[in-house]
Amino acid sequence: MNYANVFKKKETKQIELKLDLLTIEQIKSLEIFEKTGRKAVITDFSVALGGNIINFCYNDEILILNDKTGCWWSKSPLYAHSCDVSIRGDIGHSNLNVRDIGLCPTLPYSVILPTISNTLIECGILEVEFGEYPQWACSNDLSKLLEKLYEDDKLNKTGKVYTTDSRHYDEYDKGFESQEHIEYEYNGKKYVRVKINSCFYGKKFILSNGEKYKDGDFVWISVSPIKWLVDEKNDIAITKNIIVAGIQFNKENNYTGDNFDEMNIKVFMDKYLSKEIIPGIINYKINNEIKEEKTLEQQRQEKLKEYGLDEESLKEFRSKIHYDEFKNESNFNDLIDSIENNDIKKVEKLIKEGTNINKNVIKDERHGNIGIIKAVSLLNCAIEEKNLDMAILLLKAGHEMDINNMESALYSDMYELCKIMILMGIDLTEETIPFGETIFEIARFSKQEKYIKLFENAVKGDYSIIFDEDNVKDILNTKKDVIQTGIEEMEKMIESCEELLGEDYQKKLIK
């Protein structure tokens, strides 16, 4: 993972969205589909809710599990039905009361332009991120961990829910009946627990994590940014993937085109989807007043701000880096020397000139008669010098992190740096290279109790050690001050008594 991009995401403002669907005419004419094709990847969340897939039908004919394609609705009427785009990208039409067709909603690009993040040009089409929604199934290991925490009631609820239709896909004559999927927060990320309600007649199917599921199983789905494809000329943004399914276009087959606003699918988008793709904040009620509670992300940013590693500080610092391809290579040796000489000012100057900080240093080490050549990251060079400020500077500039950096920090007893890397999102479940050890095994072998506790709590999403440690220090320092003040006052009282009682009392006291 490129941790240089961790803090690029912008805050999504609370804006009113009017989601819509494309017409067939738009699907046929927009440049987006001329360049990318009409097939749309269907998310695991959509499949779990009843969206249809065919195992051998993949986008671009590449057999990648998370590239299964699905059907998606247009809003063009045909014979009281509605037109759709099939799994293979063909245009057809379907009864309105089916639930195995999904949604690729649209909205005006100009509405979200001020709040978008992470833009990308792909196939000549602008791709942006806006909002968030449950999309992809978690890995087997993470799912087991989340399920255990869920069963032990140790997962934090964010206060947000996602609403979908609880009906089975073949309950054609029954209308929308809402169900809520509670959002949980773990390790700074968000997840929902979904009961499978597929359209596969109870047969097993595979999601993007490679695991098999059937109706009635529970799957953990991660909440992630929604990707939109943009047609700037026509002011249209459409979701790149099918983000939700299991919703009827309408219970009755009575669509004329003019009554789109009355259709079940439009009501669902207006009432639920348009609001639920906006990231929420956690609120709680005290004395009939709504007060904002700090989310884990807010606490994380506040803590990182102490080191100049919060989102705003990173933006400001990185804006001053001017990349120069020539200096990038020629300054690298100077950068290594400056790090090893603990010359932080020279390092900062070289970084701002655009020197590559993610290039490894090749070191030739000897262990007895054995010579070992190894590649060492600049961050590990700073850790070897036990220079916390240097390590923070490299992270601020966008140095990537991996579990080997955490291992080095542990062996160098740089506890504070370990906390910082956890806050910046390092994956503690990775294994070290080349020995394939976990950071937990290394900490236990080293008998480093405070590190063991830090890592074990962090992987469970418990950051109280990091957030509360300073508070504990403040309390201890306050108690120490109080005790010291008490001792000093008592000594003064004794001196005053001795002066009042005179020498006879002092002699008796000595006896």
ZIUR-V352530 format. One record per residue. N is the residue number from 1. SS is DSSP state (H for helix, E for strand, C for the rest). PSI is psi in whole degrees, 0 to 359 (* if undefined). D_CENTER is the distance of its C-alpha to the mean C-alpha in Angstrom with 1 decimal. Layout:
n->N ss->SS psi->PSI d_center->D_CENTER
n->N ss->SS psi->PSI d_center->D_CENTER
//
This chain:
n->1 ss->C psi->138 d_center->11.7
n->2 ss->C psi->101 d_center->12.7
n->3 ss->H psi->352 d_center->11.5
n->4 ss->H psi->339 d_center->13.8
n->5 ss->H psi->7 d_center->11.3
n->6 ss->C psi->322 d_center->8.5
n->7 ss->C psi->24 d_center->10.2
n->8 ss->C psi->343 d_center->11.5
n->9 ss->C psi->133 d_center->9.8
n->10 ss->C psi->158 d_center->12.7
n->11 ss->C psi->132 d_center->13.3
n->12 ss->C psi->119 d_center->14.4
n->13 ss->C psi->154 d_center->18.0
n->14 ss->C psi->95 d_center->19.6
n->15 ss->C psi->155 d_center->21.8
n->16 ss->C psi->122 d_center->23.9
n->17 ss->C psi->141 d_center->23.1
n->18 ss->C psi->94 d_center->25.9
n->19 ss->C psi->149 d_center->24.5
n->20 ss->E psi->176 d_center->27.2
n->21 ss->C psi->154 d_center->28.1
n->22 ss->C psi->154 d_center->29.9
n->23 ss->C psi->165 d_center->33.6
n->24 ss->H psi->323 d_center->35.0
n->25 ss->H psi->318 d_center->36.7
n->26 ss->H psi->318 d_center->33.5
n->27 ss->H psi->324 d_center->32.0
n->28 ss->H psi->334 d_center->35.2
n->29 ss->H psi->337 d_center->35.3
n->30 ss->C psi->140 d_center->31.9
n->31 ss->H psi->331 d_center->31.3
n->32 ss->H psi->311 d_center->27.7
n->33 ss->H psi->338 d_center->29.3
n->34 ss->H psi->327 d_center->32.1
n->35 ss->H psi->329 d_center->29.7
n->36 ss->H psi->346 d_center->27.0
n->37 ss->C psi->170 d_center->29.1
n->38 ss->C psi->345 d_center->28.8
n->39 ss->C psi->141 d_center->27.0
n->40 ss->E psi->134 d_center->23.5
n->41 ss->E psi->138 d_center->20.9
n->42 ss->E psi->133 d_center->20.3
n->43 ss->C psi->160 d_center->17.0
n->44 ss->H psi->323 d_center->17.2
n->45 ss->H psi->316 d_center->16.8
n->46 ss->H psi->318 d_center->19.9
n->47 ss->H psi->318 d_center->21.8
n->48 ss->H psi->334 d_center->21.3
n->49 ss->C psi->359 d_center->22.8
n->50 ss->C psi->3 d_center->25.8
n->51 ss->C psi->145 d_center->25.0
n->52 ss->C psi->144 d_center->27.4
n->53 ss->C psi->160 d_center->26.9
n->54 ss->C psi->125 d_center->29.6
n->55 ss->C psi->330 d_center->28.7
n->56 ss->C psi->4 d_center->30.6
n->57 ss->C psi->107 d_center->29.4
n->58 ss->E psi->153 d_center->26.5
n->59 ss->H psi->134 d_center->25.5
n->60 ss->H psi->17 d_center->27.6
n->61 ss->H psi->21 d_center->29.3
n->62 ss->C psi->128 d_center->26.8
n->63 ss->C psi->75 d_center->26.2
n->64 ss->C psi->129 d_center->22.4
n->65 ss->H psi->324 d_center->21.2
n->66 ss->H psi->15 d_center->18.2
n->67 ss->H psi->27 d_center->20.8
n->68 ss->E psi->138 d_center->23.0
n->69 ss->E psi->157 d_center->24.4
n->70 ss->E psi->178 d_center->25.5
n->71 ss->C psi->147 d_center->27.9
n->72 ss->E psi->146 d_center->27.0
n->73 ss->E psi->144 d_center->29.2
n->74 ss->E psi->180 d_center->31.1
n->75 ss->E psi->17 d_center->33.1
n->76 ss->E psi->129 d_center->36.4
n->77 ss->E psi->154 d_center->39.1
n->78 ss->E psi->116 d_center->41.5
n->79 ss->C psi->43 d_center->44.2
n->80 ss->C psi->4 d_center->42.5
n->81 ss->E psi->191 d_center->39.4
n->82 ss->E psi->143 d_center->36.4
n->83 ss->E psi->153 d_center->35.6
n->84 ss->E psi->171 d_center->32.5
n->85 ss->E psi->127 d_center->31.1
n->86 ss->C psi->175 d_center->31.5
n->87 ss->C psi->327 d_center->29.5
n->88 ss->C psi->4 d_center->31.5
n->89 ss->C psi->4 d_center->31.2
n->90 ss->C psi->154 d_center->34.6
n->91 ss->E psi->129 d_center->35.5
n->92 ss->E psi->203 d_center->37.1
n->93 ss->E psi->156 d_center->37.4
n->94 ss->E psi->160 d_center->36.7
n->95 ss->C psi->147 d_center->37.9
n->96 ss->C psi->338 d_center->35.8
n->97 ss->C psi->7 d_center->35.5
n->98 ss->C psi->157 d_center->33.5
n->99 ss->C psi->2 d_center->29.9
n->100 ss->C psi->5 d_center->28.7
n->101 ss->C psi->137 d_center->28.1
n->102 ss->E psi->189 d_center->24.7
n->103 ss->E psi->135 d_center->23.5
n->104 ss->C psi->84 d_center->22.5
n->105 ss->C psi->159 d_center->22.8
n->106 ss->E psi->163 d_center->23.8
n->107 ss->E psi->164 d_center->24.1
n->108 ss->C psi->128 d_center->25.8
n->109 ss->H psi->325 d_center->23.9
n->110 ss->H psi->333 d_center->25.7
n->111 ss->H psi->322 d_center->24.1
n->112 ss->H psi->352 d_center->20.5
n->113 ss->H psi->317 d_center->21.5
n->114 ss->H psi->345 d_center->21.2
n->115 ss->H psi->2 d_center->17.5
n->116 ss->C psi->159 d_center->16.1
n->117 ss->E psi->161 d_center->13.7
n->118 ss->E psi->72 d_center->13.5
n->119 ss->E psi->152 d_center->16.9
n->120 ss->E psi->140 d_center->18.5
n->121 ss->E psi->119 d_center->22.0
n->122 ss->E psi->127 d_center->22.5
n->123 ss->C psi->29 d_center->26.0
n->124 ss->C psi->7 d_center->27.1
n->125 ss->E psi->135 d_center->24.8
n->126 ss->E psi->130 d_center->22.3
n->127 ss->E psi->131 d_center->18.8
n->128 ss->E psi->164 d_center->16.4
n->129 ss->E psi->132 d_center->13.1
n->130 ss->E psi->133 d_center->13.7
n->131 ss->E psi->181 d_center->12.4
n->132 ss->E psi->159 d_center->10.2
n->133 ss->E psi->153 d_center->11.6
n->134 ss->E psi->133 d_center->11.7
n->135 ss->E psi->303 d_center->12.4
n->136 ss->E psi->145 d_center->12.4
n->137 ss->E psi->142 d_center->13.8
n->138 ss->C psi->159 d_center->12.5
n->139 ss->C psi->162 d_center->14.7
n->140 ss->H psi->316 d_center->17.9
n->141 ss->H psi->314 d_center->17.3
n->142 ss->H psi->321 d_center->14.0
n->143 ss->H psi->318 d_center->15.7
n->144 ss->H psi->319 d_center->18.7
n->145 ss->H psi->314 d_center->16.9
n->146 ss->H psi->320 d_center->15.2
n->147 ss->H psi->319 d_center->18.7
n->148 ss->H psi->316 d_center->20.5
n->149 ss->H psi->324 d_center->18.5
n->150 ss->H psi->314 d_center->19.0
n->151 ss->H psi->327 d_center->22.7
n->152 ss->C psi->4 d_center->23.1
n->153 ss->C psi->44 d_center->21.6
n->154 ss->C psi->9 d_center->19.2
n->155 ss->C psi->140 d_center->16.0
n->156 ss->E psi->130 d_center->15.1
n->157 ss->E psi->137 d_center->15.5
n->158 ss->E psi->345 d_center->13.8
n->159 ss->E psi->359 d_center->17.0
n->160 ss->E psi->149 d_center->15.8
n->161 ss->E psi->159 d_center->17.2
n->162 ss->E psi->131 d_center->17.3
n->163 ss->E psi->132 d_center->20.9
n->164 ss->E psi->181 d_center->22.6
n->165 ss->E psi->131 d_center->26.1
n->166 ss->C psi->351 d_center->27.3
n->167 ss->C psi->151 d_center->30.3
n->168 ss->C psi->154 d_center->31.0
n->169 ss->C psi->332 d_center->31.1
n->170 ss->C psi->13 d_center->34.9
n->171 ss->C psi->68 d_center->35.7
n->172 ss->C psi->326 d_center->36.9
n->173 ss->C psi->6 d_center->39.3
n->174 ss->C psi->138 d_center->36.8
n->175 ss->C psi->188 d_center->34.6
n->176 ss->C psi->130 d_center->31.1
n->177 ss->C psi->113 d_center->30.3
n->178 ss->E psi->149 d_center->27.0
n->179 ss->E psi->149 d_center->24.6
n->180 ss->E psi->136 d_center->21.5
n->181 ss->E psi->115 d_center->18.3
n->182 ss->E psi->135 d_center->16.9
n->183 ss->E psi->131 d_center->13.2
n->184 ss->E psi->155 d_center->12.3
n->185 ss->E psi->130 d_center->9.9
n->186 ss->E psi->127 d_center->9.7
n->187 ss->C psi->35 d_center->8.8
n->188 ss->C psi->2 d_center->6.5
n->189 ss->E psi->165 d_center->4.5
n->190 ss->E psi->145 d_center->7.0
n->191 ss->E psi->157 d_center->9.8
n->192 ss->E psi->153 d_center->13.4
n->193 ss->E psi->119 d_center->16.5
n->194 ss->E psi->132 d_center->18.8
n->195 ss->E psi->125 d_center->22.5
n->196 ss->C psi->131 d_center->23.6
n->197 ss->C psi->71 d_center->26.1
n->198 ss->C psi->178 d_center->26.8
n->199 ss->C psi->26 d_center->29.8
n->200 ss->C psi->26 d_center->31.0
n->201 ss->C psi->36 d_center->33.8
n->202 ss->C psi->358 d_center->32.3
n->203 ss->C psi->156 d_center->32.0
n->204 ss->C psi->150 d_center->29.1
n->205 ss->E psi->164 d_center->26.6
n->206 ss->E psi->133 d_center->23.8
n->207 ss->C psi->181 d_center->20.1
n->208 ss->C psi->343 d_center->17.9
n->209 ss->C psi->1 d_center->17.2
n->210 ss->C psi->1 d_center->21.0
n->211 ss->C psi->150 d_center->21.8
n->212 ss->E psi->141 d_center->24.7
n->213 ss->E psi->161 d_center->24.7
n->214 ss->C psi->170 d_center->27.4
n->215 ss->C psi->137 d_center->28.0
n->216 ss->C psi->341 d_center->27.4
n->217 ss->C psi->158 d_center->24.8
n->218 ss->E psi->140 d_center->21.4
n->219 ss->E psi->139 d_center->18.2
n->220 ss->E psi->124 d_center->14.6
n->221 ss->E psi->132 d_center->12.4
n->222 ss->E psi->144 d_center->8.6
n->223 ss->E psi->126 d_center->7.8
n->224 ss->E psi->164 d_center->6.6
n->225 ss->E psi->143 d_center->8.5
n->226 ss->E psi->131 d_center->12.2
n->227 ss->E psi->135 d_center->14.3
n->228 ss->E psi->139 d_center->17.8
n->229 ss->E psi->138 d_center->21.0
n->230 ss->E psi->134 d_center->23.3
n->231 ss->E psi->95 d_center->27.1
n->232 ss->C psi->324 d_center->27.9
n->233 ss->C psi->319 d_center->31.6
n->234 ss->C psi->6 d_center->31.4
n->235 ss->C psi->49 d_center->28.5
n->236 ss->E psi->134 d_center->26.5
n->237 ss->E psi->131 d_center->22.8
n->238 ss->E psi->141 d_center->22.2
n->239 ss->E psi->138 d_center->19.1
n->240 ss->C psi->326 d_center->19.0
n->241 ss->E psi->162 d_center->18.5
n->242 ss->E psi->113 d_center->20.2
n->243 ss->C psi->343 d_center->17.6
n->244 ss->E psi->149 d_center->19.9
n->245 ss->C psi->186 d_center->23.3
n->246 ss->C psi->11 d_center->25.8
n->247 ss->C psi->129 d_center->27.2
n->248 ss->C psi->144 d_center->30.9
n->249 ss->C psi->317 d_center->31.8
n->250 ss->C psi->151 d_center->34.6
n->251 ss->C psi->321 d_center->36.7
n->252 ss->C psi->145 d_center->39.9
n->253 ss->C psi->74 d_center->40.8
n->254 ss->C psi->36 d_center->42.1
n->255 ss->C psi->132 d_center->40.0
n->256 ss->C psi->347 d_center->41.9
n->257 ss->C psi->320 d_center->39.3
n->258 ss->C psi->339 d_center->40.6
n->259 ss->C psi->30 d_center->39.1
n->260 ss->H psi->321 d_center->35.4
n->261 ss->H psi->342 d_center->34.4
n->262 ss->H psi->350 d_center->36.0
n->263 ss->C psi->148 d_center->34.2
n->264 ss->H psi->322 d_center->31.9
n->265 ss->H psi->322 d_center->29.1
n->266 ss->H psi->320 d_center->29.4
n->267 ss->H psi->318 d_center->29.6
n->268 ss->H psi->315 d_center->26.4
n->269 ss->H psi->319 d_center->24.6
n->270 ss->H psi->318 d_center->26.2
n->271 ss->H psi->324 d_center->26.0
n->272 ss->H psi->298 d_center->22.5
n->273 ss->H psi->316 d_center->20.3
n->274 ss->H psi->331 d_center->20.8
n->275 ss->H psi->326 d_center->19.7
n->276 ss->H psi->347 d_center->16.9
n->277 ss->C psi->350 d_center->14.8
n->278 ss->C psi->124 d_center->14.7
n->279 ss->C psi->137 d_center->11.9
n->280 ss->C psi->174 d_center->14.0
n->281 ss->C psi->158 d_center->15.0
n->282 ss->C psi->127 d_center->16.5
n->283 ss->E psi->152 d_center->20.3
n->284 ss->E psi->159 d_center->23.2
n->285 ss->E psi->125 d_center->26.9
n->286 ss->E psi->125 d_center->29.5
n->287 ss->C psi->42 d_center->33.1
n->288 ss->C psi->16 d_center->32.4
n->289 ss->E psi->138 d_center->30.2
n->290 ss->E psi->121 d_center->26.5
n->291 ss->E psi->145 d_center->24.7
n->292 ss->E psi->130 d_center->21.2
n->293 ss->C psi->140 d_center->19.5
n->294 ss->C psi->128 d_center->17.1
n->295 ss->C psi->168 d_center->13.6
n->296 ss->H psi->322 d_center->11.8
n->297 ss->H psi->320 d_center->9.9
n->298 ss->H psi->317 d_center->13.5
n->299 ss->H psi->320 d_center->15.0
n->300 ss->H psi->314 d_center->12.7
n->301 ss->H psi->321 d_center->13.6
n->302 ss->H psi->317 d_center->17.2
n->303 ss->H psi->318 d_center->17.5
n->304 ss->H psi->331 d_center->16.3
n->305 ss->H psi->331 d_center->18.8
n->306 ss->C psi->335 d_center->21.5
n->307 ss->C psi->4 d_center->21.0
n->308 ss->C psi->28 d_center->20.5
n->309 ss->C psi->11 d_center->16.9
n->310 ss->C psi->172 d_center->15.3
n->311 ss->H psi->312 d_center->14.1
n->312 ss->H psi->318 d_center->17.6
n->313 ss->H psi->321 d_center->19.4
n->314 ss->H psi->318 d_center->17.4
n->315 ss->H psi->313 d_center->18.3
n->316 ss->H psi->314 d_center->21.9
n->317 ss->H psi->314 d_center->22.4
n->318 ss->H psi->338 d_center->21.1
n->319 ss->C psi->342 d_center->23.2
n->320 ss->C psi->357 d_center->26.2
n->321 ss->C psi->123 d_center->25.6
n->322 ss->C psi->108 d_center->28.2
n->323 ss->C psi->130 d_center->27.9
n->324 ss->C psi->115 d_center->31.4
n->325 ss->H psi->323 d_center->31.8
n->326 ss->H psi->311 d_center->35.1
n->327 ss->H psi->331 d_center->34.0
n->328 ss->H psi->316 d_center->30.8
n->329 ss->H psi->316 d_center->33.1
n->330 ss->H psi->333 d_center->36.1
n->331 ss->C psi->356 d_center->34.3
n->332 ss->H psi->316 d_center->32.4
n->333 ss->H psi->322 d_center->35.2
n->334 ss->H psi->322 d_center->35.7
n->335 ss->H psi->316 d_center->32.1
n->336 ss->H psi->311 d_center->32.5
n->337 ss->H psi->319 d_center->35.8
n->338 ss->H psi->323 d_center->34.4
n->339 ss->H psi->315 d_center->31.5
n->340 ss->H psi->336 d_center->34.1
n->341 ss->C psi->5 d_center->36.5
n->342 ss->C psi->34 d_center->33.9
n->343 ss->C psi->84 d_center->34.6
n->344 ss->H psi->326 d_center->31.4
n->345 ss->H psi->318 d_center->33.0
n->346 ss->H psi->321 d_center->34.0
n->347 ss->H psi->315 d_center->30.5
n->348 ss->H psi->319 d_center->29.0
n->349 ss->H psi->315 d_center->31.7
n->350 ss->H psi->323 d_center->31.1
n->351 ss->H psi->314 d_center->27.4
n->352 ss->H psi->340 d_center->28.1
n->353 ss->C psi->356 d_center->30.7
n->354 ss->C psi->16 d_center->28.0
n->355 ss->C psi->137 d_center->28.6
n->356 ss->C psi->115 d_center->26.2
n->357 ss->C psi->352 d_center->24.4
n->358 ss->C psi->16 d_center->22.6
n->359 ss->C psi->136 d_center->26.0
n->360 ss->C psi->152 d_center->27.2
n->361 ss->E psi->131 d_center->30.6
n->362 ss->E psi->120 d_center->33.1
n->363 ss->E psi->139 d_center->35.0
n->364 ss->E psi->106 d_center->38.2
n->365 ss->E psi->148 d_center->38.6
n->366 ss->E psi->133 d_center->41.6
n->367 ss->E psi->94 d_center->41.7
n->368 ss->C psi->236 d_center->45.5
n->369 ss->C psi->3 d_center->46.9
n->370 ss->E psi->128 d_center->43.6
n->371 ss->E psi->133 d_center->41.7
n->372 ss->E psi->126 d_center->37.9
n->373 ss->E psi->125 d_center->36.1
n->374 ss->E psi->153 d_center->32.4
n->375 ss->E psi->127 d_center->29.6
n->376 ss->E psi->133 d_center->28.0
n->377 ss->C psi->158 d_center->25.1
n->378 ss->H psi->327 d_center->25.9
n->379 ss->H psi->319 d_center->23.5
n->380 ss->H psi->329 d_center->25.5
n->381 ss->H psi->317 d_center->28.7
n->382 ss->H psi->323 d_center->27.6
n->383 ss->H psi->321 d_center->26.8
n->384 ss->H psi->327 d_center->30.3
n->385 ss->C psi->358 d_center->31.8
n->386 ss->C psi->40 d_center->29.9
n->387 ss->C psi->95 d_center->29.1
n->388 ss->H psi->317 d_center->26.0
n->389 ss->H psi->323 d_center->26.5
n->390 ss->H psi->317 d_center->26.6
n->391 ss->H psi->317 d_center->23.4
n->392 ss->H psi->319 d_center->21.6
n->393 ss->H psi->316 d_center->23.2
n->394 ss->H psi->319 d_center->22.0
n->395 ss->H psi->321 d_center->18.4
n->396 ss->H psi->326 d_center->18.9
n->397 ss->C psi->353 d_center->20.4
n->398 ss->C psi->19 d_center->17.5
n->399 ss->C psi->131 d_center->18.7
n->400 ss->C psi->152 d_center->16.5
n->401 ss->C psi->150 d_center->16.0
n->402 ss->C psi->177 d_center->16.9
n->403 ss->H psi->338 d_center->18.3
n->404 ss->H psi->327 d_center->21.8
n->405 ss->H psi->320 d_center->21.0
n->406 ss->H psi->320 d_center->20.2
n->407 ss->H psi->315 d_center->23.4
n->408 ss->H psi->319 d_center->25.4
n->409 ss->H psi->323 d_center->24.2
n->410 ss->H psi->311 d_center->25.2
n->411 ss->H psi->332 d_center->28.6
n->412 ss->C psi->3 d_center->29.1
n->413 ss->C psi->46 d_center->28.3
n->414 ss->C psi->73 d_center->25.8
n->415 ss->H psi->320 d_center->24.1
n->416 ss->H psi->321 d_center->22.7
n->417 ss->H psi->323 d_center->21.0
n->418 ss->H psi->317 d_center->19.4
n->419 ss->H psi->318 d_center->17.9
n->420 ss->H psi->315 d_center->16.7
n->421 ss->H psi->326 d_center->15.0
n->422 ss->H psi->315 d_center->13.3
n->423 ss->H psi->331 d_center->12.1
n->424 ss->C psi->2 d_center->10.9
n->425 ss->C psi->21 d_center->8.7
n->426 ss->C psi->144 d_center->11.6
n->427 ss->C psi->107 d_center->11.8
n->428 ss->C psi->350 d_center->14.7
n->429 ss->C psi->355 d_center->15.7
n->430 ss->C psi->162 d_center->16.9
n->431 ss->E psi->148 d_center->20.7
n->432 ss->C psi->157 d_center->22.7
n->433 ss->C psi->133 d_center->24.9
n->434 ss->C psi->3 d_center->27.7
n->435 ss->C psi->350 d_center->28.4
n->436 ss->C psi->34 d_center->25.4
n->437 ss->C psi->152 d_center->25.0
n->438 ss->E psi->159 d_center->22.1
n->439 ss->H psi->334 d_center->21.5
n->440 ss->H psi->318 d_center->22.7
n->441 ss->H psi->320 d_center->25.9
n->442 ss->H psi->316 d_center->26.5
n->443 ss->H psi->319 d_center->26.2
n->444 ss->H psi->318 d_center->28.5
n->445 ss->H psi->323 d_center->31.0
n->446 ss->C psi->353 d_center->31.1
n->447 ss->C psi->41 d_center->31.6
n->448 ss->C psi->88 d_center->29.1
n->449 ss->H psi->318 d_center->28.6
n->450 ss->H psi->329 d_center->26.4
n->451 ss->H psi->320 d_center->24.0
n->452 ss->H psi->313 d_center->24.1
n->453 ss->H psi->318 d_center->23.3
n->454 ss->H psi->311 d_center->20.4
n->455 ss->H psi->316 d_center->18.8
n->456 ss->H psi->319 d_center->19.6
n->457 ss->H psi->318 d_center->18.3
n->458 ss->H psi->320 d_center->15.0
n->459 ss->H psi->341 d_center->14.3
n->460 ss->C psi->359 d_center->15.2
n->461 ss->C psi->13 d_center->12.8
n->462 ss->C psi->107 d_center->15.9
n->463 ss->C psi->17 d_center->15.8
n->464 ss->H psi->326 d_center->19.3
n->465 ss->H psi->317 d_center->20.9
n->466 ss->H psi->313 d_center->19.0
n->467 ss->H psi->328 d_center->19.2
n->468 ss->H psi->347 d_center->22.7
n->469 ss->H psi->318 d_center->24.4
n->470 ss->H psi->323 d_center->25.6
n->471 ss->H psi->319 d_center->26.9
n->472 ss->H psi->317 d_center->28.8
n->473 ss->H psi->317 d_center->30.3
n->474 ss->H psi->317 d_center->31.4
n->475 ss->H psi->315 d_center->33.1
n->476 ss->H psi->319 d_center->34.8
n->477 ss->H psi->321 d_center->36.0
n->478 ss->H psi->315 d_center->37.3
n->479 ss->H psi->320 d_center->39.2
n->480 ss->H psi->317 d_center->40.6
n->481 ss->H psi->318 d_center->41.8
n->482 ss->H psi->315 d_center->43.4
n->483 ss->H psi->315 d_center->45.1
n->484 ss->H psi->318 d_center->46.4
n->485 ss->H psi->319 d_center->47.7
n->486 ss->H psi->318 d_center->49.4
n->487 ss->H psi->314 d_center->51.1
n->488 ss->H psi->319 d_center->52.3
n->489 ss->H psi->320 d_center->53.7
n->490 ss->H psi->319 d_center->55.5
n->491 ss->H psi->320 d_center->57.1
n->492 ss->H psi->320 d_center->58.4
n->493 ss->H psi->318 d_center->59.9
n->494 ss->H psi->316 d_center->61.6
n->495 ss->H psi->317 d_center->63.1
n->496 ss->H psi->318 d_center->64.3
n->497 ss->H psi->317 d_center->66.0
n->498 ss->H psi->320 d_center->67.6
n->499 ss->H psi->320 d_center->69.0
n->500 ss->H psi->321 d_center->70.4
n->501 ss->H psi->338 d_center->71.9
n->502 ss->H psi->189 d_center->73.4
n->503 ss->H psi->324 d_center->74.5
n->504 ss->H psi->318 d_center->76.0
n->505 ss->H psi->318 d_center->72.6
n->506 ss->H psi->323 d_center->70.9
n->507 ss->H psi->316 d_center->73.5
n->508 ss->H psi->322 d_center->73.1
n->509 ss->H psi->322 d_center->69.3
n->510 ss->H psi->320 d_center->69.8
n->511 ss->C psi->* d_center->72.2
//
